[in-house]
Amino acid sequence: MMLKDQVAVVTGAGQGIGAASAKALAEAGAIVVVVDIDGALAEKMAQALAAHQHRTLAIAADVGSVPDIQRMVDRTIADHGRIDILVNNAGVTRRADIMDITEADWDRIHRVNAKGVFFCLQTVARTMIPRRSGRIINIASIAGKGYVNTSNVAYAASKGAVISLTKTAAQQLGKHNINVNAICPGVTRTALSDANLRVRAQQEGLTLEAMERRRAEVIPLQRANDPEDIAAMVVFLASPGARNITGQSYNVDGGIIPD
């Protein structure tokens, strides 16, 4: 129970990496605020945590909307008095070639993946600064470090932005005793990645099973991540053991990207 009574906000927590992170934080003793654009998914996840006697709160919010972010923070403070941990996880993408990305694609992806991450960070940090305490964990991607099989160039650019803003935020918030780090997942089995895999299989005329084998072959450890692999790093970076770690972007990818 290394995070006992810590208040953790997890965005995009209705499924995938966000859901796994919410569960892992709760099991470590945190009070978890489950945030998702889909209110029904957020409520379902919160109920699943509550069924195991974990303290939790569900909030429907669109992180691409600054007023929604403020409402999310205000509700959390009203219910629990503070925010100790923010996991900036919400993200979107689609499979597309560089020449097929539209302005609408670019705006949609960056609205959530870059704008949403920054304004969640900024809004939560405002509540952490007076308390001189906080952990902010941004979920980036190895796409932001040049992973060749990224879903699209706009997604890669948005995750590169997350890595860069993590470094600068860590430098500027360090004086307030706030740690800011990023996690860069590699190939991870989620609904979002599985949808992209189905598109690739259809485009290349291969079965889904063949695509899954090909996906694993490029990973030195020969296996894709489960969401729980990312969640384990989330818990570590939120823990006292990471108190002197900030401004870093950690790959969890089975060895695909060597730095």
C-alpha positions, 0 to 999 in steps of 0.5 A, spaced: 500 500 500 505 504 498 500 509 495 495 509 501 490 515 501 494 518 495 489 521 490 490 519 483 486 522 477 487 518 471 484 520 464 482 515 458 481 510 464 475 507 461 479 501 458 486 499 455 492 502 459 488 507 463 483 502 466 489 498 467 493 504 471 487 505 475 486 498 477 494 498 479 494 505 483 487 502 487 491 496 489 497 500 491 492 504 496 490 510 492 483 513 491 482 513 484 478 518 480 476 515 473 476 520 467 473 518 460 470 522 455 465 516 455 461 517 462 458 510 462 465 507 461 468 511 467 462 509 471 463 501 469 470 502 471 469 505 477 464 500 479 469 495 478 474 498 483 469 499 488 467 492 488 473 490 491 473 496 496 477 501 493 475 508 493 474 511 487 470 517 483 467 517 476 468 523 472 465 524 464 470 529 461 473 531 454 480 532 455 480 536 449 476 541 452 479 546 457 472 547 461 472 540 462 479 539 464 477 545 470 471 541 471 474 535 472 479 538 477 474 542 481 470 536 482 476 532 484 478 537 489 471 538 492 470 530 493 477 529 496 481 535 497 487 535 493 490 531 487 497 527 488 498 524 482 495 525 475 496 520 469 495 523 463 493 517 459 487 519 454 489 519 447 486 518 440 489 516 433 487 512 426 491 508 421 493 512 415 499 514 410 502 520 411 499 523 404 492 521 407 492 525 413 487 531 413 487 537 417 481 534 421 485 528 423 491 533 425 486 537 429 483 531 432 489 528 434 493 534 437 487 536 440 487 530 445 494 528 445 498 534 445 493 540 448 489 535 452 495 533 456 498 540 457 492 543 459 491 537 464 498 538 467 497 545 467 490 545 471 492 540 476 499 543 477 496 549 479 493 545 485 499 542 487 504 548 487 501 551 493 502 544 497 509 543 494 507 536 492 505 532 486 507 526 481 505 527 473 505 521 469 504 523 461 503 517 457 507 518 450 509 513 445 515 510 442 512 513 436 514 520 439 521 517 438 521 515 431 518 508 431 517 506 424 511 502 424 507 508 428 499 509 426 501 516 423 505 522 422 500 526 426 500 521 432 507 521 432 508 528 432 503 529 438 507 524 442 513 527 440 510 533 443 508 530 450 516 528 450 518 535 449 513 538 454 515 533 459 522 535 459 520 542 460 515 542 465 519 537 469 524 543 469 519 549 471 515 545 476 521 542 480 522 548 484 515 546 487 517 539 488 513 536 483 515 530 479 514 530 471 515 524 467 513 520 461 512 513 459 513 511 452 509 504 450 511 500 445 506 495 441 501 494 446 494 490 446 489 495 447 482 496 443 485 502 439 492 498 437 487 492 435 483 496 431 489 499 427 492 492 426 485 490 423 486 495 418 493 493 416 491 486 416 486 488 411 490 493 407 495 488 406 491 482 405 493 478 411 489 474 417 489 478 423 493 472 426 499 473 421 499 480 423 500 479 430 505 474 429 509 479 424 508 485 430 511 480 435 517 478 431 520 486 431 520 486 438 526 483 441 523 480 447 518 477 442 512 479 445 507 485 445 505 489 452 499 488 456 496 494 459 498 492 465 506 492 463 505 500 463 501 500 469 506 497 473 511 503 471 505 508 472 505 505 479 513 506 480 513 513 478 508 515 482 511 511 488 516 514 493 521 510 490 521 515 484 522 521 488 528 523 485 526 522 478 523 527 473 524 529 466 525 522 464 521 518 458 521 511 459 520 506 454 516 500 455 517 496 449 520 490 449 526 493 446 524 496 440 527 503 441 534 502 444 534 509 448 
